[in-house]
């Protein structure tokens, strides 16, 4: 046989091997079938697509179990007791949700001393930079995007000054999300002792097996006493907008024992990127007497290597137990089948479901795919609001004026299955009502989408939406 024959045989064996791997992983039948078709019917490109987007990463372990148990022991020691949990929660469903999150992500219920809400970048940055200026011992900082602009210039100068004052500073940036940042920024920081690491470096994005698995968390911890979490990265667009207009996002400043939940998430990622073990006693504040009237939160860390789809499970449980009202804000709506069914079922059962999306996004392909889901939602009676005054980048879920989900996760495949994310489930009617007030205020910048209006889309647009829906798990 000649060289080309051997090449065909080798390729055929590779295709069969990949198909065998997909089958052996016991995936969702729809996804397994899709990957088998892609690999089997698209020569070469199908294999490359699978290598980049299709491999199941749950068998990989980024952190040793021994270190993980040691690290999580401290937040667990700060958790509210079972008796106080029962006393504090309004319903049995809250207790079941707490138990679910404890089991699927080993996350304790932690008390909040305070929680401040920021709807705009200028307000969040002003508070954050003031807190950074006051740091005395250490700063832990993590984000998906650091953009090379005025915000990063200001942050760099501040952190360099604090490092010279003796403050320990650790930074994690996602290598792909911050790919455009010149190396000079990181070199300047490292030259004064700031420890900076990239999460999952990608040398050749189109050929990397990790390009599809990004760290999308946004976390800041200052001296173990103050934490920041939410949807905002470090970029000028949060101050002055861009071609999409002004960016509307939601971020949170927290104090109290709950900061330990953010700390543990950061330190797990820190060990992953640096392989350095830190002194636990230094980074977790001592326990304080529990107050039965203070709000509480569980931070859920989701990712492709997790045994369970922890964030998705928590969200679906919350939606399925709603009695009166569900309010959602998300910039990208590409729901998993289970999530989509949960929303439709809740609406058909008489729960008022409201979904707020941006009219335009920073990805046309993602918008086409997302739009393919809207007809069924409208048919089920879900109210869809389209934010028109800029770009809505906020990620919020509010249930019955008693529960809320905050954090970095969007309502899409990427956040729920591929990215490393963090969500906080807040058990407090006061905080939930504040977020609902923000939701109501945002409605003034929205247009309510009607089924009649939506059905007027032309056939070519509908075809593009249906086609792009096939690729929703990859977008």
C-alpha positions in Angstrom: 0.0 0.0 0.0 1.2 3.5 -0.7 1.5 6.4 1.8 -2.0 7.8 1.2 -3.6 4.4 2.0 -1.8 4.2 5.3 -2.9 7.8 6.0 -6.5 6.9 5.4 -6.2 3.9 7.6 -4.6 6.0 10.4 -7.3 8.6 10.1 -10.1 6.1 10.2 -8.7 4.5 13.3 -8.4 7.9 14.9 -12.1 8.6 14.1 -13.2 5.3 15.5 -11.1 5.9 18.6 -12.7 9.3 19.2 -16.1 7.8 18.7 -15.3 5.1 21.1 -14.2 7.6 23.7 -17.4 9.7 23.3 -19.5 6.6 23.8 -17.5 5.4 26.8 -18.0 8.7 28.6 -21.8 8.2 28.9 -22.6 11.7 27.9 -26.0 13.2 27.2 -27.3 11.2 24.1 -28.0 14.4 22.2 -24.4 15.7 22.7 -22.8 12.3 22.1 -24.7 12.0 18.8 -23.7 15.5 17.8 -20.0 14.8 18.4 -20.2 11.4 16.6 -21.7 13.1 13.6 -19.2 16.0 13.6 -16.2 13.7 13.9 -17.5 11.1 11.5 -18.9 13.3 8.7 -16.5 16.3 8.7 -13.0 15.2 7.5 -10.1 16.5 9.6 -11.9 19.6 10.8 -14.3 17.4 12.9 -11.3 15.8 14.8 -9.7 19.3 15.4 -13.1 20.6 16.6 -13.4 17.7 19.1 -9.8 18.2 20.3 -10.5 21.9 21.1 -14.1 21.8 22.3 -15.3 18.2 22.8 -13.1 16.5 25.3 -14.6 15.7 28.7 -12.4 17.4 31.3 -14.1 16.1 34.5 -11.5 13.4 34.9 -8.7 15.9 35.2 -7.7 17.0 38.7 -6.2 20.4 39.1 -5.7 20.1 42.8 -4.7 17.3 45.1 -7.5 15.9 47.3 -5.3 16.2 50.4 -4.7 19.9 49.9 -8.4 20.5 49.0 -9.6 18.9 52.2 -7.1 20.9 54.2 -8.2 24.1 52.5 -11.9 23.6 52.8 -11.6 22.6 56.5 -11.4 26.3 57.5 -14.5 27.6 55.7 -16.4 24.5 57.1 -15.4 25.5 60.6 -16.9 29.0 60.0 -20.2 27.6 58.8 -23.5 28.1 60.6 -24.6 25.2 62.8 -27.4 23.0 61.6 -29.7 24.2 64.4 -29.1 27.9 63.5 -29.7 27.0 59.8 -33.1 25.6 60.6 -34.0 28.6 62.8 -32.9 31.1 60.1 -34.6 29.7 57.0 -38.1 30.5 56.1 -39.0 27.3 54.4 -38.0 23.7 54.2 -37.0 24.3 50.6 -34.2 26.6 51.7 -32.8 23.9 53.9 -32.9 21.4 51.0 -31.1 23.9 48.8 -28.4 24.4 51.4 -28.0 20.7 51.7 -27.8 20.3 47.9 -25.0 22.9 47.6 -23.1 21.4 50.6 -23.2 18.0 48.9 -22.5 19.0 45.3 -19.8 21.5 45.9 -18.8 21.1 49.6 -19.8 24.7 50.2 -20.7 25.9 53.8 -23.4 28.4 54.7 -21.6 31.5 55.8 -22.8 34.8 57.4 -22.7 38.2 55.7 -21.9 41.2 57.8 -22.7 43.5 54.9 -23.4 43.4 51.2 -23.1 46.4 48.9 -24.5 46.3 45.4 -22.9 48.2 42.5 -24.8 48.6 39.2 -22.2 50.7 37.4 -18.5 50.4 36.9 -17.6 53.9 38.2 -19.2 53.1 41.6 -17.6 49.7 41.9 -14.1 50.8 40.9 -14.3 53.8 43.3 -15.1 51.5 46.2 -12.6 48.8 45.2 -9.7 51.2 44.7 -10.4 52.8 48.1 -10.3 49.4 49.7 -7.1 48.4 47.9 -5.5 51.6 49.1 -6.3 50.6 52.7 -4.9 47.0 52.4 -2.4 46.3 55.1 -1.4 42.6 54.7 -2.4 41.1 51.4 -4.5 41.4 48.2 -5.9 38.5 46.3 -7.2 39.5 42.9 -8.7 37.4 40.0 -10.5 38.2 36.8 -11.2 36.9 33.4 -10.4 40.1 31.5 -7.7 42.6 32.2 -7.8 45.0 29.3 -4.7 47.1 28.5 -6.3 50.5 29.1 -6.7 53.3 31.7 -8.3 51.0 34.3 -5.4 48.5 34.2 -2.9 51.4 34.2 -4.4 52.8 37.4 -4.6 49.3 39.0 -1.0 48.6 38.1 0.3 51.8 39.7 -1.7 51.2 42.8 -0.6 47.6 43.2 3.0 48.4 42.7 2.8 51.1 45.3 1.2 48.7 47.8 3.8 46.0 47.1 6.5 48.4 47.9 4.8 49.1 51.2 5.1 45.4 52.0 1.6 44.1 51.1 1.6 40.6 49.6 -0.2 40.6 46.3 -1.4 37.6 44.2 -3.0 37.9 40.8 -4.7 35.3 38.6 -5.7 36.3 35.1 -7.3 34.1 32.4 -4.7 33.7 29.7 -7.2 33.7 26.8 -9.5 36.4 28.3 -6.5 38.7 28.9 -4.6 37.6 25.8 -4.2 41.1 24.5 -2.4 42.5 27.6 1.3 43.3 26.8 3.7 41.3 28.9 5.2 44.5 30.1 2.3 45.0 32.5 2.9 41.7 34.2 6.7 42.2 34.1 6.4 45.5 36.0 4.3 43.9 38.7 6.6 40.9 39.1 9.7 43.2 39.3 8.4 44.5 42.7 7.4 41.1 44.1 3.8 40.9 42.9 3.0 37.2 42.2 1.2 36.9 38.9 0.0 33.7 37.2 -2.0 33.0 34.1 -4.8 30.4 34.2 -4.4 27.6 31.6 -1.9 29.2 29.2 -2.9 28.8 25.5 0.1 28.9 23.1 -1.9 28.1 20.0 -5.6 28.8 20.7 -6.8 26.9 17.6 -5.0 23.7 18.6 -5.2 23.8 22.3 -7.2 21.2 24.3 -7.8 23.8 27.1 -9.0 26.8 25.1 -12.6 25.9 25.7 -12.2 25.8 29.5 -11.6 29.3 30.8 -11.6 30.8 34.3 -14.4 33.3 34.3 -14.4 34.1 38.0 -14.0 37.7 39.3 -12.8 37.7 42.9 -11.0 40.2 45.1 -10.1 39.5 48.8 -8.5 42.1 50.9 -6.9 41.2 54.2 -9.5 38.5 54.6 -12.1 41.1 55.7 -13.4 42.5 52.4 -14.4 40.6 49.3 -15.7 41.5 45.8 -17.5 39.2 43.4 -19.8 39.7 40.5 -19.7 40.2 36.7 -17.3 43.1 36.2 -13.8 42.6 34.9 -11.0 45.3 34.7 -11.7 47.3 31.6 -12.5 50.9 30.5 -15.7 49.7 28.9 -17.3 49.6 32.4 -16.7 53.3 32.7 -17.2 54.8 29.3 -18.8 52.0 27.3 -17.9 51.0 23.8 -19.7 50.5 20.4 -22.5 48.7 22.3 -23.0 51.7 24.5 -22.8 52.0 28.3 -22.2 48.7 30.1 -24.7 47.8 32.8 -23.4 45.1 35.2 -23.8 44.1 38.8 -21.0 43.6 41.3 -20.9 43.1 45.1 -18.8 44.1 48.0 -19.1 41.8 51.0 -17.7 41.7 54.6 -18.0 39.2 57.4 -17.3 35.5 57.6 -18.7 35.0 54.1 -15.4 36.4 52.7 -13.9 32.9 53.5 -16.0 31.5 50.7 -14.3 33.7 48.2 -10.9 33.1 49.8 -11.2 29.3 49.5 -12.1 29.6 45.8 -9.2 31.9 45.1 -6.7 29.7 47.0 -7.8 26.6 45.1 -7.2 28.4 41.8 -3.9 29.8 43.2 -2.7 26.3 44.0 -3.7 25.2 40.5 -1.7 27.9 38.7 1.3 28.2 41.0 1.5 24.8 42.8 2.3 26.7 45.9 0.9 25.8 49.3 0.0 28.9 51.5 -0.3 29.3 55.2 -4.0 28.7 55.8 -4.1 30.4 59.2 -3.0 33.7 57.7 -5.8 33.8 55.1 -9.0 32.9 57.0 -10.4 35.3 59.6 -11.4 33.8 63.0 -15.0 32.8 63.6 -17.3 35.4 65.1 -20.5 34.7 67.1 -23.4 33.8 64.8 -26.2 36.3 64.5 -29.5 34.6 63.6 -30.7 37.8 61.9 -27.8 38.4 59.6 -28.1 37.3 55.9 -26.1 34.2 54.8 -24.6 33.0 51.5 -23.2 29.8 50.0 -20.6 30.3 47.3 -20.8 27.6 44.6 -17.7 27.0 42.5 -18.5 25.4 39.2 -16.2 24.1 36.5 -15.5 21.4 33.8 -13.6 19.2 36.3 -16.3 19.2 38.9 -18.1 15.9 39.5 -21.5 17.6 39.4 -22.8 20.5 37.4 -23.1 22.3 40.7 -24.2 25.8 39.6 -26.7 24.4 37.1 -28.2 22.1 39.8 -28.6 25.0 42.2 -30.2 27.2 39.7 -32.6 24.5 38.4 -33.6 23.6 42.0 -34.3 27.3 42.8 -36.4 27.7 39.7 -38.4 24.5 40.2 -39.3 25.5 43.8 -40.4 29.0 43.0 -44.0 29.8 44.0 -44.7 33.3 42.7 -41.9 35.0 40.7 -38.6 34.4 38.9 -36.5 37.3 37.6 -33.4 36.7 35.5 -30.8 39.0 34.0 -28.1 37.5 31.7 -26.1 38.8 28.8 -26.1 35.4 27.1 -29.0 33.1 27.1 -28.1 29.7 25.7 -29.7 27.4 28.3 -29.1 23.7 28.7 -32.1 21.5 28.0 -32.7 21.0 31.7 -32.6 24.7 32.5 -34.8 25.6 29.5 -37.4 23.0 30.6 -37.3 24.2 34.2 -38.2 27.8 33.1 -40.9 26.7 30.7 -42.4 24.4 33.3 -42.4 27.1 36.0 -44.2 29.5 33.6 -46.8 26.9 32.6 -47.4 26.2 36.3 -48.4 29.8 36.8 -45.2 31.3 38.2 -44.4 34.8 36.8 -41.2 34.4 34.9 -39.3 37.5 33.6 -36.1 37.3 31.6 -34.1 40.4 30.8 -31.5 40.2 27.9 -29.5 42.8 26.0 -30.9 43.9 22.7 -27.4 43.6 21.2 -24.4 41.6 22.3 -20.7 41.5 21.5 -21.2 38.3 19.4 -23.6 38.1 16.5 -23.3 34.3 16.3 -24.2 34.0 20.0 -27.2 36.3 19.5 -28.5 34.2 16.7 -28.3 31.1 18.8 -29.9 32.7 21.8 -32.8 34.1 19.8 -33.7 30.5 18.7 -34.9 29.8 22.3 -37.2 32.8 22.6 -40.3 31.6 20.7 -40.9 28.7 23.0 -40.4 30.9 26.1 -42.9 33.5 24.8 -45.4 30.7 24.0 -45.1 29.5 27.6 -46.0 33.0 28.9 -42.5 34.1 29.9 -42.0 37.9 29.8 -38.9 38.8 27.8 -37.4 42.3 28.2 -34.7 43.5 25.9 -32.3 46.1 27.3 -31.8 48.9 24.8 -29.7 51.6 26.6 -26.3 50.0 26.2 -25.1 46.5 26.9 -26.6 44.5 29.8 -23.8 42.3 31.2 -25.5 41.6 34.6 -26.0 38.0 35.9 -28.8 37.8 38.5 -31.5 35.4 39.5 -34.1 36.3 42.1 -36.8 33.9 43.4 -40.0 34.9 45.4 -38.4 37.9 47.1 -36.4 35.5 49.3 -33.5 34.0 47.4 -31.0 35.4 44.9 -28.1 34.1 42.9 -25.2 36.4 42.2 -21.8 36.0 40.7 -20.0 35.5 37.4 -22.1 32.7 35.7 -24.2 33.5 32.7 -27.3 31.4 31.7 -25.5 29.6 29.0 -23.7 26.3 28.2 -20.3 27.9 28.6 -20.8 29.1 32.1 -22.7 26.1 33.3 -20.5 23.4 31.7 -17.2 24.7 30.4 -16.0 27.7 32.4 -14.7 27.9 35.9 -17.3 30.1 37.6 -18.5 31.2 41.0 -22.0 31.9 42.1 -23.3 33.1 45.5 -26.7 31.8 46.7 -28.0 34.5 49.1 -30.6 33.6 51.6 -32.1 37.0 52.6 -35.4 38.7 51.6 -33.9 42.2 52.2 -31.1 41.7 49.7 -33.4 40.0 47.2 -35.8 42.9 47.4 -33.0 45.3 46.7 -32.0 43.3 43.6 -35.6 43.2 42.5 -35.8 47.0 42.8 -32.7 47.2 40.6 -34.4 44.8 38.1 -37.5 47.1 38.1 -35.4 50.1 37.5 -33.7 48.4 34.5 -37.1 47.7 33.0 -37.3 51.4 32.2 -34.4 50.9 29.8 -36.1 47.9 28.1 -38.7 47.0 25.5 -41.1 44.2 26.2 -40.9 41.6 23.5 -44.3 40.3 22.3 -45.0 37.1 20.5 -46.6 38.9 17.6 -43.6 41.1 17.1 -41.2 38.1 17.3 -43.1 36.2 14.7 -42.5 38.9 12.2 -38.8 37.9 11.8 -38.0 37.0 8.2 -37.3 33.4 7.2 -33.6 33.9 6.6 -33.1 35.2 10.1 -35.0 32.2 11.5 -32.8 29.8 9.5 -29.7 31.5 10.8 -31.0 31.2 14.4 -31.8 27.5 13.9 -28.4 26.8 12.3 -26.5 28.5 15.1 -28.5 26.7 17.8 -26.7 23.5 16.6 -23.4 25.1 17.9 -24.9 26.5 21.2 -22.8 24.2 23.4 -19.6 25.6 21.8 -20.4 29.3 21.8 
